[in-house]
Amino acid sequence: MLTDLKSNLDEVDLKIIQALLKNARADFKDIAALVGVSDRTVARRIERLEKRGVIRGYYVDLDHEALLRNGIDLSNYDEYVRLSRLEWEELWNALGKIMGAGLSIMLFHAGRAVGLEVGSKLKERYKDVESALRMLPALLKDRGCKDCKLVDLDQTKCEGRFEFIKQTIPPKKQSVVFFEWLRGMLYGALEAITNRKVEVAEESSSSNSVTYRFSCCW
């Protein structure tokens, strides 16, 4: 289905989509100038793309720091891909069949990539490590970990603990392998924030939560 949909998009469609990706609020005249067609053509093309489900919505680029500081939970208002619990479980089962024992390694590095992105943004916004680390749980919540908190921090030793509430972490049928994704995400974020090699290990786990301890390598 995806292949058929892609084959039905011509060069004009793709250029219009690229223009909207850069600026979802661009008007038809601006897009027309970039694409090299009339604004009426742009309007017709966009309407057609919307009806076919290629364009499903338009999104804003939020200042996460400003919103989070005002207590606004962004987990329900973000631009990231969100899957239902059933879809998570289907994806989880498919990955398990494909990757086998290598799934834990893949998820760790996938989580690390997300963490590096989050950590890099925090490092740009905050001058000191402590402020960045204290804001980290809010941005991790924004990535889907809806109940995550920094429970301990020793800045002089550059070590501390993060806690995740299991009920808020998909999929419903969790395993040790899946939590490698969480460990990888913390690893990447801490690596970017501290600009050091870090160690992240599970300290404790219960039916309700899992706690990770981190420490920086000097």
N, CA, C and O of each residue as an XYZ file, in Angstrom:
872
protein
N       0.826     -1.210      0.000
C       0.000      0.000      0.000
C       0.860      1.260      0.000
O       0.587      2.216     -0.726
N       1.925      1.242      0.844
C       2.812      2.399      0.890
C       3.519      2.591     -0.435
O       3.734      3.721     -0.873
N       3.886      1.470     -1.085
C       4.564      1.560     -2.376
C       3.653      2.176     -3.415
O       4.085      3.032     -4.186
N       2.377      1.748     -3.451
C       1.415      2.304     -4.402
C       1.208      3.786     -4.164
O       1.128      4.565     -5.113
N       1.120      4.178     -2.907
C       0.905      5.576     -2.565
C       2.078      6.423     -3.019
O       1.891      7.507     -3.572
N       3.295      5.929     -2.786
C       4.483      6.670     -3.165
C       4.574      6.819     -4.672
O       4.964      7.873     -5.173
N       4.211      5.756     -5.405
C       4.312      5.799     -6.860
C       3.317      6.776     -7.466
O       3.515      7.234     -8.592
N       2.246      7.107     -6.740
C       1.243      8.038     -7.241
C       1.576      9.493     -6.943
O       0.851     10.393     -7.367
N       2.656      9.729     -6.223
C       3.088     11.094     -5.930
C       4.103     11.527     -6.978
O       5.122     10.867     -7.180
N       3.817     12.640     -7.643
C       4.775     13.118     -8.642
C       5.721     14.142     -8.025
O       5.676     14.398     -6.822
N       6.575     14.723     -8.859
C       7.595     15.653     -8.379
C       6.978     16.891     -7.742
O       7.501     17.411     -6.757
N       5.863     17.367     -8.302
C       5.197     18.548     -7.752
C       4.668     18.254     -6.350
O       4.828     19.063     -5.436
N       4.035     17.082     -6.188
C       3.536     16.685     -4.870
C       4.664     16.659     -3.846
O       4.522     17.176     -2.737
N       5.779     16.056     -4.224
C       6.900     15.921     -3.298
C       7.486     17.275     -2.925
O       7.874     17.488     -1.776
N       7.555     18.191     -3.885
C       8.080     19.530     -3.596
C       7.143     20.300     -2.661
O       7.595     21.032     -1.780
N       5.845     20.126     -2.861
C       4.863     20.776     -1.981
C       4.998     20.237     -0.560
O       4.975     21.000      0.406
N       5.138     18.923     -0.441
C       5.299     18.306      0.875
C       6.572     18.796      1.551
O       6.569     19.079      2.749
N       7.659     18.899      0.790
C       8.924     19.395      1.347
C       8.775     20.827      1.848
O       9.312     21.185      2.896
N       8.041     21.644      1.089
C       7.814     23.035      1.498
C       7.009     23.101      2.791
O       7.297     23.919      3.664
N       6.002     22.242      2.915
C       5.179     22.218      4.128
C       5.957     21.687      5.331
O       5.718     22.106      6.464
N       6.881     20.771      5.084
C       7.707     20.266      6.174
C       8.591     21.369      6.744
O       8.859     21.401      7.945
N       9.039     22.266      5.883
C       9.869     23.382      6.331
C       9.037     24.451      7.035
O       9.485     25.064      8.003
N       7.817     24.667      6.535
C       6.937     25.678      7.122
C       5.489     25.287      6.871
O       4.957     25.510      5.784
N       4.855     24.703      7.881
C       3.475     24.225      7.730
C       2.483     25.366      7.554
O       1.345     25.140      7.142
N       2.912     26.609      7.867
C       2.016     27.765      7.752
C       2.262     28.565      6.470
O       1.669     29.627      6.275
N       3.119     28.064      5.616
C       3.400     28.778      4.366
C       2.123     28.902      3.541
O       1.341     27.955      3.456
N       1.910     30.071      2.933
C       0.697     30.228      2.124
C       0.927     29.670      0.726
O       2.055     29.364      0.338
N      -0.169     29.544     -0.021
C      -0.108     28.911     -1.331
C       0.820     29.654     -2.292
O       1.506     29.028     -3.100
N       0.843     30.985     -2.208
C       1.689     31.766     -3.117
C       3.165     31.500     -2.875
O       3.943     31.369     -3.820
N       3.553     31.421     -1.592
C       4.955     31.142     -1.265
C       5.364     29.752     -1.739
O       6.451     29.567     -2.286
N       4.485     28.783     -1.524
C       4.777     27.418     -1.965
C       4.845     27.356     -3.480
O       5.712     26.691     -4.048
N       3.920     28.057     -4.132
C       3.895     28.077     -5.598
C       5.199     28.621     -6.164
O       5.715     28.112     -7.159
N       5.728     29.665     -5.520
C       6.987     30.257     -5.982
C       8.142     29.270     -5.844
O       9.029     29.223     -6.696
N       8.130     28.491     -4.783
C       9.190     27.508     -4.565
C       9.090     26.331     -5.531
O      10.099     25.821     -6.019
N       7.856     25.912     -5.797
C       7.637     24.727     -6.625
C       7.672     25.046     -8.112
O       8.054     24.208     -8.929
N       7.267     26.277     -8.458
C       7.243     26.664     -9.867
C       5.925     26.385    -10.550
O       5.882     26.109    -11.749
N       4.830     26.457     -9.775
C       3.485     26.284    -10.333
C       2.611     27.417     -9.803
O       3.071     28.250     -9.023
N       1.355     27.444    -10.228
C       0.450     28.493     -9.757
C      -0.062     28.176     -8.359
O      -0.040     27.026     -7.919
N      -0.531     29.229     -7.660
C      -1.066     28.998     -6.318
C      -2.341     28.160     -6.358
O      -2.641     27.441     -5.405
N      -3.095     28.250     -7.464
C      -4.293     27.415     -7.592
C      -3.918     25.941     -7.690
O      -4.591     25.074     -7.134
N      -2.830     25.677     -8.409
C      -2.353     24.294     -8.517
C      -1.942     23.762     -7.154
O      -2.241     22.619     -6.808
N      -1.253     24.600     -6.382
C      -0.837     24.207     -5.033
C      -2.056     23.891     -4.174
O      -2.070     22.888     -3.460
N      -3.079     24.744     -4.239
C      -4.295     24.540     -3.450
C      -4.965     23.217     -3.811
O      -5.394     22.468     -2.934
N      -5.051     22.938     -5.118
C      -5.689     21.693     -5.569
C      -4.883     20.475     -5.121
O      -5.439     19.472     -4.672
N      -3.557     20.586     -5.254
C      -2.693     19.468     -4.882
C      -2.787     19.174     -3.383
O      -2.886     18.017     -2.977
N      -2.755     20.218     -2.575
C      -2.824     20.023     -1.127
C      -4.168     19.420     -0.729
O      -4.225     18.532      0.122
N      -5.242     19.898     -1.340
C      -6.571     19.349     -1.046
C      -6.615     17.860     -1.396
O      -7.178     17.052     -0.657
N      -6.011     17.516     -2.537
C      -5.995     16.114     -2.956
C      -5.158     15.259     -1.996
O      -5.545     14.144     -1.646
N      -4.012     15.794     -1.578
C      -3.148     15.064     -0.647
C      -3.828     14.863      0.701
O      -3.640     13.835      1.352
N      -4.619     15.847      1.116
C      -5.363     15.724      2.373
C      -6.445     14.655      2.260
O      -6.618     13.846      3.172
N      -7.175     14.647      1.143
C      -8.248     13.674      0.948
C      -7.710     12.250      0.877
O      -8.364     11.303      1.315
N      -6.498     12.111      0.314
C      -5.898     10.779      0.183
C      -5.210     10.328      1.465
O      -4.754      9.189      1.570
N      -5.139     11.227      2.433
C      -4.525     10.856      3.699
C      -3.017     10.966      3.735
O      -2.385     10.543      4.703
N      -2.428     11.537      2.679
C      -0.973     11.751      2.672
C      -0.622     12.842      3.676
O       0.321     12.705      4.455
N      -1.395     13.930      3.647
C      -1.260     14.995      4.646
C      -2.390     14.803      5.649
O      -3.566     14.938      5.312
N      -2.018     14.486      6.880
C      -3.033     14.182      7.896
C      -3.206     15.285      8.927
O      -4.101     15.217      9.769
N      -2.359     16.294      8.867
C      -2.481     17.386      9.824
C      -1.311     18.332      9.719
O      -0.343     18.068      9.005
N      -1.405     19.449     10.442
C      -0.362     20.468     10.462
C       0.015     20.717     11.917
O      -0.849     20.763     12.793
N       1.309     20.877     12.165
C       1.785     20.921     13.544
C       2.622     22.160     13.813
O       3.158     22.784     12.897
N       2.720     22.500     15.092
C       3.502     23.665     15.496
C       4.821     23.207     16.102
O       4.912     22.114     16.662
N       5.838     24.049     15.987
C       7.141     23.801     16.599
C       7.151     24.523     17.939
O       7.296     25.745     17.986
N       6.997     23.774     19.028
C       6.818     24.368     20.348
C       8.142     24.637     21.049
O       9.123     23.921     20.850
N       8.152     25.681     21.871
C       9.264     25.926     22.776
C       9.011     25.068     24.010
O       8.324     25.491     24.940
N       9.567     23.864     24.013
C       9.294     22.908     25.083
C       9.688     23.454     26.449
O       8.974     23.248     27.431
N      10.810     24.144     26.516
C      11.280     24.657     27.802
C      10.260     25.603     28.421
O       9.936     25.483     29.603
N       9.752     26.547     27.623
C       8.797     27.527     28.141
C       7.519     26.847     28.620
O       6.980     27.198     29.670
N       7.034     25.875     27.848
C       5.797     25.193     28.219
C       5.983     24.317     29.453
O       5.135     24.291     30.345
N       7.102     23.601     29.490
C       7.346     22.723     30.629
C       7.520     23.509     31.918
O       7.087     23.069     32.983
N       8.156     24.675     31.822
C       8.354     25.506     33.010
C       7.020     26.007     33.567
O       6.910     26.318     34.752
N       6.010     26.079     32.698
C       4.687     26.528     33.131
C       3.778     25.353     33.488
O       2.568     25.515     33.648
N       4.376     24.178     33.609
C       3.631     23.015     34.080
C       2.746     22.360     33.047
O       1.821     21.630     33.404
N       3.010     22.604     31.761
C       2.193     22.001     30.711
C       2.814     20.677     30.288
O       3.960     20.644     29.841
N       2.061     19.582     30.429
C       2.527     18.257     30.041
C       2.412     18.123     28.531
O       1.315     18.176     27.975
N       3.558     17.949     27.871
C       3.559     17.897     26.411
C       3.330     16.497     25.860
O       3.296     16.311     24.644
N       3.174     15.518     26.733
C       3.077     14.149     26.249
C       1.867     13.931     25.349
O       1.859     13.008     24.534
N       0.846     14.772     25.491
C      -0.337     14.634     24.635
C      -0.365     15.650     23.501
O      -1.325     15.695     22.732
N       0.694     16.475     23.389
C       0.708     17.533     22.383
C       2.084     17.606     21.734
O       2.763     18.630     21.814
N       2.493     16.511     21.087
C       3.824     16.544     20.501
C       3.804     16.122     19.051
O       2.783     15.700     18.509
N       4.990     16.255     18.432
C       5.097     15.980     17.015
C       5.661     14.601     16.746
O       5.950     14.273     15.595
N       5.826     13.784     17.777
C       6.463     12.504     17.622
C       5.434     11.422     17.343
O       4.249     11.572     17.639
N       5.920     10.315     16.758
C       5.040      9.205     16.435
C       4.519      8.573     17.722
O       5.297      8.259     18.622
N       3.222      8.391     17.807
C       2.623      7.744     18.970
C       1.882      6.497     18.502
O       1.163      6.525     17.503
N       2.065      5.414     19.231
C       1.405      4.161     18.904
C       0.478      3.765     20.039
O       0.745      4.046     21.208
N      -0.619      3.107     19.676
C      -1.506      2.584     20.711
C      -0.815      1.409     21.396
O       0.175      0.880     20.891
N      -1.344      1.005     22.548
C      -0.735     -0.123     23.265
C      -0.755     -1.384     22.410
O       0.209     -2.149     22.421
N      -1.834     -1.611     21.673
C      -1.917     -2.791     20.812
C      -0.871     -2.722     19.711
O      -0.226     -3.723     19.399
N      -0.699     -1.534     19.116
C       0.303     -1.374     18.061
C       1.708     -1.589     18.601
O       2.553     -2.178     17.926
N       1.967     -1.104     19.840
C       3.270     -1.338     20.469
C       3.518     -2.840     20.606
O       4.610     -3.320     20.302
N       2.515     -3.575     21.059
C       2.693     -5.004     21.283
C       2.919     -5.738     19.964
O       3.717     -6.673     19.900
N       2.210     -5.313     18.903
C       2.404     -5.929     17.597
C       3.811     -5.648     17.073
O       4.471     -6.534     16.529
N       4.262     -4.402     17.243
C       5.614     -4.037     16.821
C       6.647     -4.820     17.622
O       7.630     -5.320     17.075
N       6.410     -4.915     18.914
C       7.313     -5.636     19.815
C       7.448     -7.095     19.395
O       8.558     -7.623     19.330
N       6.323     -7.751     19.111
C       6.343     -9.156     18.708
C       7.064     -9.342     17.382
O       7.825    -10.294     17.208
N       6.819     -8.421     16.443
C       7.469     -8.514     15.133
C       8.978     -8.341     15.250
O       9.744     -9.080     14.631
N       9.403     -7.363     16.046
C      10.836     -7.137     16.240
C      11.495     -8.340     16.901
O      12.615     -8.713     16.552
N      10.795     -8.944     17.854
C      11.340    -10.113     18.528
C      11.577    -11.265     17.567
O      12.588    -11.961     17.666
N      10.647    -11.473     16.632
C      10.783    -12.551     15.657
C      11.923    -12.274     14.680
O      12.639    -13.189     14.273
N      12.083    -10.996     14.306
C      13.108    -10.636     13.322
C      14.504    -10.626     13.929
O      15.443    -11.182     13.360
N      14.631     -9.990     15.086
C      15.946     -9.739     15.660
C      16.437    -10.837     16.597
O      17.644    -11.036     16.738
N      15.519    -11.550     17.237
C      15.932    -12.575     18.176
C      16.733    -11.992     19.324
O      16.335    -11.006     19.943
N      17.878    -12.622     19.599
C      18.718    -12.193     20.720
C      19.314    -10.811     20.507
O      19.707    -10.151     21.469
N      19.385    -10.367     19.259
C      19.976     -9.056     18.969
C      19.048     -7.896     19.259
O      19.443     -6.738     19.126
N      17.810     -8.191     19.658
C      16.836     -7.125     19.881
C      17.260     -6.196     21.015
O      17.075     -4.983     20.917
N      17.822     -6.743     22.084
C      18.221     -5.895     23.213
C      19.292     -4.898     22.802
O      19.273     -3.749     23.243
N      20.227     -5.330     21.960
C      21.287     -4.429     21.484
C      20.696     -3.339     20.610
O      21.057     -2.169     20.733
N      19.781     -3.730     19.719
C      19.155     -2.764     18.828
C      18.373     -1.714     19.616
O      18.453     -0.523     19.318
N      17.617     -2.160     20.623
C      16.813     -1.225     21.402
C      17.679     -0.299     22.242
O      17.342      0.872     22.421
N      18.785     -0.808     22.756
C      19.686      0.050     23.529
C      20.187      1.197     22.659
O      20.170      2.352     23.083
N      20.632      0.885     21.446
C      21.177      1.925     20.574
C      20.082      2.842     20.021
O      20.328      4.021     19.766
N      18.870      2.298     19.837
C      17.750      3.152     19.426
C      17.423      4.144     20.536
O      17.202      5.326     20.277
N      17.394      3.654     21.776
C      17.158      4.541     22.915
C      18.264      5.559     23.068
O      18.002      6.720     23.383
N      19.506      5.137     22.847
C      20.648      6.051     22.965
C      20.530      7.190     21.954
O      20.859      8.333     22.271
N      20.064      6.888     20.739
C      19.899      7.931     19.720
C      18.878      8.973     20.169
O      19.092     10.173     19.993
N      17.768      8.514     20.749
C      16.759      9.442     21.276
C      17.348     10.266     22.412
O      17.151     11.479     22.481
N      18.071      9.596     23.300
C      18.679     10.285     24.431
C      19.693     11.334     24.018
O      19.746     12.411     24.611
N      20.497     11.035     23.010
C      21.487     12.005     22.527
C      20.808     13.263     22.008
O      21.295     14.373     22.226
N      19.674     13.090     21.315
C      18.931     14.244     20.799
C      18.397     15.096     21.948
O      18.537     16.319     21.943
N      17.782     14.434     22.936
C      17.222     15.151     24.084
C      18.322     15.845     24.875
O      18.201     17.019     25.223
N      19.397     15.111     25.157
C      20.493     15.667     25.934
C      21.171     16.839     25.257
O      21.559     17.801     25.919
N      21.319     16.767     23.939
C      21.954     17.860     23.194
C      21.129     19.137     23.282
O      21.682     20.229     23.410
N      19.809     19.000     23.213
C      18.933     20.169     23.328
C      19.036     20.799     24.714
O      19.066     22.023     24.848
N      19.089     19.961     25.737
C      19.197     20.480     27.099
C      20.542     21.153     27.330
O      20.623     22.172     28.017
N      21.585     20.589     26.761
C      22.915     21.174     26.938
C      22.990     22.556     26.300
O      23.681     23.440     26.807
N      22.279     22.743     25.186
C      22.252     24.045     24.520
C      21.502     25.075     25.360
O      21.848     26.257     25.344
N      20.487     24.641     26.087
C      19.612     25.562     26.820
C      20.134     25.922     28.209
O      19.861     27.009     28.716
N      20.879     25.014     28.815
C      21.304     25.232     30.199
C      22.822     25.233     30.310
O      23.505     24.407     29.705
N      23.334     26.174     31.093
C      24.774     26.319     31.261
C      25.348     25.250     32.183
O      26.462     24.773     31.967
N      24.585     24.873     33.218
C      25.122     23.921     34.188
C      24.445     22.562     34.069
O      23.291     22.453     33.655
N      25.187     21.544     34.438
C      24.730     20.164     34.316
C      23.514     19.890     35.192
O      22.593     19.191     34.771
N      23.505     20.434     36.406
C      22.406     20.159     37.336
C      21.058     20.605     36.771
O      20.076     19.866     36.850
N      21.007     21.811     36.201
C      19.743     22.310     35.635
C      19.270     21.420     34.495
O      18.082     21.123     34.377
N      20.216     20.994     33.654
C      19.860     20.133     32.527
C      19.334     18.788     33.017
O      18.352     18.270     32.483
N      19.984     18.223     34.030
C      19.547     16.931     34.557
C      18.174     17.019     35.213
O      17.377     16.086     35.118
N      17.899     18.134     35.874
C      16.600     18.286     36.537
C      15.475     18.500     35.524
O      14.319     18.191     35.811
N      15.805     19.026     34.341
C      14.795     19.196     33.307
C      14.645     17.939     32.445
O      13.647     17.780     31.742
N      15.637     17.051     32.502
C      15.618     15.848     31.668
C      14.345     15.014     31.819
O      13.791     14.606     30.798
N      13.840     14.733     33.039
C      12.616     13.933     33.147
C      11.442     14.513     32.373
O      10.640     13.769     31.808
N      11.333     15.847     32.343
C      10.218     16.473     31.627
C      10.298     16.181     30.136
O       9.278     15.914     29.501
N      11.506     16.228     29.571
C      11.647     15.957     28.143
C      11.533     14.466     27.846
O      11.098     14.088     26.758
N      11.915     13.620     28.786
C      11.706     12.191     28.597
C      10.214     11.866     28.618
O       9.751     10.998     27.879
N       9.464     12.571     29.472
C       8.005     12.416     29.467
C       7.451     12.804     28.109
O       6.528     12.172     27.595
N       8.031     13.858     27.532
C       7.590     14.337     26.226
C       7.832     13.297     25.146
O       7.188     13.334     24.098
N       8.757     12.364     25.390
C       9.047     11.299     24.429
C       8.269     10.030     24.733
O       8.517      8.996     24.111
N       7.343     10.082     25.667
C       6.491      8.928     25.906
C       6.599      8.301     27.274
O       5.716      7.534     27.657
N       7.659      8.599     28.041
C       7.781      8.066     29.403
C       7.017      8.989     30.337
O       7.602      9.898     30.926
N       5.724      8.769     30.479
C       4.858      9.760     31.110
C       5.083      9.942     32.606
O       4.689     10.965     33.165
N       5.702      8.980     33.258
C       5.966      9.139     34.688
C       7.416      8.765     34.953
O       7.740      7.609     35.227
N       8.268      9.757     34.867
C       9.700      9.585     35.059
C      10.190     10.711     35.954
O       9.758     11.854     35.802
N      11.081     10.406     36.882
C      11.571     11.473     37.759
C      13.007     11.216     38.204
O      13.455     10.076     38.322
N      13.709     12.318     38.444
C      15.044     12.265     39.020
C      14.869     12.173     40.531
O      14.373     13.112     41.153
N      15.268     11.063     41.121
C      15.012     10.856     42.548
C      16.240     11.134     43.406
O      16.131     11.237     44.628
N      17.397     11.255     42.785
C      18.615     11.499     43.558
C      19.682     12.073     42.636
O      19.814     11.642     41.491
N      20.447     13.051     43.135
C      21.520     13.646     42.343
C      22.637     14.126     43.256
O      22.401     14.890     44.191
N      23.836     13.679     42.982
C      25.037     14.165     43.654
C      25.899     14.793     42.572
O      26.627     14.100     41.860
N      25.809     16.123     42.455
C      26.488     16.801     41.359
C      28.006     16.714     41.484
O      28.706     16.641     40.474
N      28.522     16.721     42.712
C      29.976     16.677     42.893
C      30.563     15.361     42.378
O      31.672     15.329     41.845
N      29.800     14.278     42.547
C      30.252     12.970     42.054
C      29.702     12.654     40.666
O      30.085     11.667     40.039
N      28.791     13.519     40.199
C      28.125     13.312     38.905
C      27.476     11.929     38.860
O      27.756     11.121     37.975
N      26.610     11.682     39.828
C      25.883     10.426     39.859
C      24.494     10.649     40.452
O      24.262     11.630     41.158
N      23.593      9.748     40.166
C      22.238      9.898     40.668
C      21.357      8.755     40.214
O      21.848      7.731     39.737
N      20.041      8.933     40.364
C      19.093      7.877     40.020
C      17.862      8.457     39.328
O      17.404      9.552     39.657
N      17.340      7.709     38.371
C      16.083      8.037     37.704
C      15.118      6.881     37.914
O      15.509      5.714     37.887
N      13.843      7.224     38.124
C      12.814      6.203     38.319
C      11.750      6.309     37.238
O      11.295      7.405     36.910
N      11.358      5.165     36.685
C      10.287      5.085     35.692
C       9.159      4.235     36.264
O       9.397      3.160     36.814
N       7.930      4.724     36.130
C       6.765      3.949     36.558
C       6.382      3.005     35.429
O       6.125      3.454     34.312
N       6.339      1.721     35.699
C       6.170      0.722     34.646
C       4.833      0.818     33.926
O       4.772      0.610     32.714
N       3.757      1.129     34.651
C       2.434      1.135     34.027
C       2.324      2.146     32.901
O       1.441      2.031     32.050
N       3.208      3.136     32.884
C       3.121      4.168     31.852
C       4.056      3.895     30.696
O       4.162      4.708     29.777
N       4.743      2.750     30.729
C       5.704      2.435     29.680
C       5.155      1.312     28.811
O       4.918      0.214     29.316
N       4.943      1.560     27.490
C       4.514      0.486     26.613
C       5.723     -0.385     26.274
O       6.850      0.095     26.392
N       5.545     -1.653     25.857
C       4.261     -2.339     25.750
C       3.780     -2.895     27.088
O       4.504     -2.872     28.083
N       2.544     -3.394     27.090
C       1.963     -3.898     28.331
C       2.742     -5.111     28.836
O       2.992     -5.254     30.032
N       3.120     -5.982     27.898
C       3.909     -7.159     28.255
C       5.387     -6.774     28.186
O       6.035     -6.906     27.148
N       5.899     -6.295     29.321
C       7.268     -5.810     29.335
C       8.239     -6.957     29.587
O       7.856     -8.005     30.108
N       9.491     -6.750     29.214
C      10.525     -7.732     29.474
C      11.822     -7.010     29.751
O      11.938     -5.800     29.557
N      12.806     -7.783     30.214
C      14.116     -7.215     30.503
C      14.704     -6.589     29.251
O      15.364     -5.552     29.321
N      14.468     -7.213     28.108
C      15.021     -6.706     26.851
C      14.491     -5.313     26.542
O      15.249     -4.437     26.126
N      13.184     -5.104     26.744
C      12.606     -3.800     26.417
C      13.223     -2.688     27.257
O      13.408     -1.572     26.770
N      13.538     -2.981     28.501
C      14.081     -1.943     29.369
C      15.495     -1.535     28.976
O      16.035     -0.566     29.511
N      16.097     -2.270     28.046
C      17.363     -1.823     27.477
C      17.160     -0.526     26.700
O      18.074      0.292     26.597
N      15.957     -0.343     26.154
C      15.657      0.911     25.450
C      15.701      2.078     26.425
O      16.264      3.128     26.113
N      15.112      1.902     27.602
C      15.141      2.956     28.617
C      16.570      3.242     29.061
O      16.968      4.400     29.193
N      17.337      2.180     29.291
C      18.722      2.358     29.716
C      19.523      3.089     28.643
O      20.343      3.955     28.949
N      19.277      2.732     27.380
C      19.973      3.401     26.283
C      19.601      4.867     26.179
O      20.453      5.708     25.892
N      18.320      5.182     26.412
C      17.875      6.568     26.338
C      18.534      7.411     27.423
O      18.984      8.527     27.161
N      18.590      6.882     28.629
C      19.269      7.589     29.714
C      20.757      7.740     29.415
O      21.342      8.799     29.642
N      21.351      6.687     28.912
C      22.781      6.694     28.594
C      23.100      7.810     27.600
O      24.026      8.593     27.812
N      22.320      7.878     26.506
C      22.565      8.895     25.491
C      22.361     10.305     26.008
O      23.158     11.199     25.726
N      21.277     10.507     26.778
C      20.985     11.843     27.308
C      22.076     12.304     28.267
O      22.533     13.445     28.191
N      22.490     11.424     29.165
C      23.516     11.780     30.143
C      24.865     12.000     29.476
O      25.633     12.873     29.880
N      25.143     11.212     28.462
C      26.391     11.356     27.714
C      26.465     12.732     27.056
O      27.508     13.385     27.080
N      25.342     13.168     26.466
C      25.307     14.467     25.794
C      25.370     15.617     26.795
O      26.063     16.606     26.558
N      24.659     15.497     27.903
C      24.601     16.575     28.898
C      25.942     16.766     29.607
O      26.406     17.893     29.780
N      26.555     15.661     30.012
C      27.794     15.749     30.792
C      29.045     15.812     29.932
O      30.120     16.187     30.402
N      28.890     15.435     28.650
C      30.037     15.383     27.735
C      31.106     14.413     28.256
O      32.305     14.625     28.072
N      30.638     13.353     28.906
C      31.529     12.328     29.438
C      30.949     10.948     29.147
O      29.771     10.804     28.822
N      31.789      9.962     29.270
C      31.295      8.596     29.229
C      30.540      8.324     30.529
O      30.944      8.782     31.597
N      29.466      7.593     30.430
C      28.656      7.336     31.621
C      28.387      5.843     31.765
O      28.533      5.069     30.819
N      27.998      5.470     32.947
C      27.538      4.110     33.219
C      26.110      4.193     33.737
O      25.819      4.963     34.653
N      25.229      3.406     33.157
C      23.826      3.372     33.580
C      23.450      1.917     33.828
O      23.569      1.078     32.936
N      23.003      1.627     35.025
C      22.652      0.254     35.375
C      21.363      0.228     36.181
O      21.079      1.143     36.954
N      20.586     -0.836     35.989
C      19.359     -0.996     36.769
C      19.724     -1.254     38.226
O      20.471     -2.182     38.536
N      19.194     -0.430     39.107
C      19.478     -0.579     40.533
C      18.426     -1.432     41.228
O      18.750     -2.270     42.069
N      17.171     -1.214     40.872
C      16.086     -1.978     41.492
C      14.884     -2.003     40.569
O      14.719     -1.137     39.709
N      14.052     -3.010     40.763
C      12.842     -3.143     39.949
C      11.750     -3.790     40.787
O      11.993     -4.761     41.504
N      10.545     -3.239     40.687
C       9.394     -3.798     41.389
C       8.252     -3.925     40.398
O       8.420     -3.654     39.209
N       7.104     -4.332     40.882
C       5.950     -4.449     39.987
C       5.481     -3.086     39.507
O       4.782     -2.992     38.498
N       5.857     -2.026     40.220
C       5.387     -0.679     39.884
C       6.416      0.192     39.186
O       6.049      1.050     38.384
N       7.703     -0.010     39.475
C       8.703      0.910     38.940
C      10.040      0.227     38.711
O      10.300     -0.869     39.207
N      10.882      0.914     37.942
C      12.258      0.474     37.731
C      13.160      1.686     37.942
O      12.866      2.775     37.449
N      14.257      1.499     38.672
C      15.169      2.595     38.994
C      16.541      2.322     38.394
O      17.081      1.223     38.513
N      17.094      3.343     37.746
C      18.428      3.247     37.155
C      19.380      4.193     37.874
O      19.047      5.350     38.133
N      20.564      3.688     38.192
C      21.612      4.528     38.777
C      22.620      4.864     37.686
O      23.009      4.008     36.891
N      23.034      6.128     37.666
C      24.036      6.538     36.681
C      25.239      7.143     37.381
O      25.130      7.675     38.485
N      26.380      7.056     36.727
C      27.601      7.685     37.219
C      28.461      8.064     36.027
O      28.474      7.365     35.014
N      29.180      9.171     36.151
C      30.050      9.643     35.078
C      31.436      9.029     35.229
O      31.922      8.823     36.340
N      32.056      8.745     34.102
C      33.410      8.209     34.100
C      34.387      9.366     33.923
O      34.345     10.057     32.906
N      35.257      9.583     34.888
C      36.175     10.721     34.862
C      37.404     10.387     34.029
O      38.299     11.221     33.887
